[in-house]
Amino acid sequence: MKLGQAGAAALGAMLAAQGNAHAEVAAVHAGVLAHNVCITNCKNADKEDGPNVEVQLNFSSPRVMRFIGSPQPYVVASGNVAGATSYAGVGLEWRWEFLDGWSIEPGLGYVVHDGEVSNPFPNGDPRATQFSEDNVLYGSRDLFRTSLGVSREFAGPWSGQVFFSHLSHGQILGNGRNQGVDQLGVRVGYRFGD
């Protein structure tokens, strides 16, 4: 599946999940994340180059989600500027203010990516070793996306955010390799209705 198709599918799935409720965009986040860095997965860090440019739309939390803390559904697209792994997906993101003007925003989602799933060369082939050294081998086209943002509100509807995300199938969505990838960077946010 091409990344554009995955993004369209993600947006369609999110809007369908909203049911008859009015899917109102509550916020937009855009930023740049260092890709394949050493945070939780240092063994496979630095195999892929380039930052990812990311855009995320958060929707108003439907009433039905009040029992789990009113998370905001989101759609996300993240493109790697060096041709490494890009992805698109959907998820839920919570927002809790812990100090005046400061909030923490954990999230959990599902993405489809265009990176390498497995090594195309047989074991023992020198090309297999080189391929494994140059590529993160995700083991599944489908991945979970866990994330954590720390945001600072500015004047008006604007905010700045330090943002971390981890992509992995966790041996649940795939089998075999599960190398995963970490990303860390900054995003700017704009909340609608403020």
N, C-alpha and C positions, 0 to 999 in steps of 0.2 A: 504494500500500500504506500503510495507516495505521501510525503509530508503534508501537502496541500489538501489531499483527500482526508488525511487523518484529522487535520484541523477542522475541516468542514463537518466531518463525522462527530468530532468532539463538541462543536457548537450545537449541532442538531440534537445530540444526545442530551446536552444540558438543557436546551429549551424544551425538549420533550419531557424531561424529568420535572420541569416546573409545572407540568400539567396545565390546568386551566388558569393557574395563577399568573398574574402579570409579571413577566420576567424583566424586572427593572434593573438596569446597570447601576450599581451602588458605588463602584470605584474602579479605577484603572491604575495599574502599576506598570512601569516600563523601566528597564535598566540593563546593565551590563554585568555579567557574571564571569569570573575566571572559571574556566572549564577544566575538569579532571585534575583537581587539586588534592593535596594530602590533608584530609581532615578525619574522616572515619575509615577510609579505604586507601591507606598509603601504599600498599603493595602494588596497586595498579595505577597509581597517580602518575601524571605527566606523560602518559602515552599519547594522548591526543592534544593537539594544539588549538590555539585560538580562543577568544572569549565567545560566549553566547549572548546574543541580544534577545531580550525576553519582554513579552507583553502579556499581561494577565488582566482579564476582565472579571471583577467580582460582581455577583448579583445579590439583590436583597434576599435575606434569609426567609424562606417560606415558613408559614406558621407551624407546619407539621414538624419542623426541625427544632422547635423550642425545647423539646425534651432532651436534646443532646447539646444544649448550650447555644442554639441559634447560629450555627456556622453559615457563612456565605458560600454558596456554590460558585465555582469559578471555571473559566476556560483559559488555557494558557498555550502560547506558542513560543518556542525558543529556538532560534536559528544560530548555528555556529558559523562565524565569519570565515573560518579557515577550511570549511568543508568537512569538519569532523561531525560528531553526532548532534543532530537536531531532533526536536520532538514537539508533539502537541498532545494535549489531554484535558481532562476534567478533574475536579476534586472539590473538597470542602476546606474552608479556612476559617478559623476562629480568631477573634480579636478581643484581647483583654487588656484594659488600661491598668498599669501597675503604679504609675506616678502621674502627676498632672502633665499631660502632653506626651507621655510615653506609653507605648503599648507593645505587647508581645503577640505575635500572630503565627501560631502553629498551623500546619496544614497536612492533609493526606489526600493523595490523588492517584490517578491512573493515566499513564501516557503510552503513546505508540511512538517509536523512534526509527531513525533510518541508519543507525550505527551497525557495527558488525555483531552478528549473533554467534557465529562459530568460525573456527579456522577451516579454510577451504583445502588446506594441504594435509596429507597424512602424517601421523606421528613418525618421527625419524627423518623426515624431509627437512633439509636446512631452511627451505622457504617457510616451513611451519613455525620454526623458532623465530625467524625474523618477523613474520606476520604477527605472532603473539606479542612480540616486544613493541610493535608499532601500533597495536590496536587493542582497545578495550573489547573483550568478548562477553557480551551481555547475556547470552544464553537464551534469550527470549525477545521477541519483537515487542511484547507487552511488558511494561514495568510499573512498579509502584513509584510514586513520587512523595517523599516525605520532605517537609520544609519547615523552616523557622525564620521569622522575620522579627527584628526589633525596630520599631518605628518611632520617629519623633515628629510630632505635629508642628507645622509652621503656621504663619498667619493665613487665615482663610482656609480653603479646602486642601492645601498642599501638605505633603509629608515627605520625609526622607527615610530610607530604610536600609539597614544592613540585612542581607538576605542569604540564607544557606538552603540548598536543596540537595537531596540524595536520591538517585535513581537506582533501582535494583528490583529483581523479581523475587528475591527472598526464598528461593527454592519452592515457591508456591505456584507462580505462573509459568515457570519453565523447568527444564531439567538440565543437568550438566553444569556448565560454567555459570557463575553468578558474580561477575567481577564488579559490576556497578560503577557509578561515577558520582563524585562530589563536585558541587559548584558553590562559589562564594562571591558575592559582589554587592553592589548598591543598586537600589531602585528608587525612583521618584513616584509618589502616589498622588492621585487627585480623587477626592471623594465628592460625589454628586449630592446635591441637596444641602450642602453646608453654606 
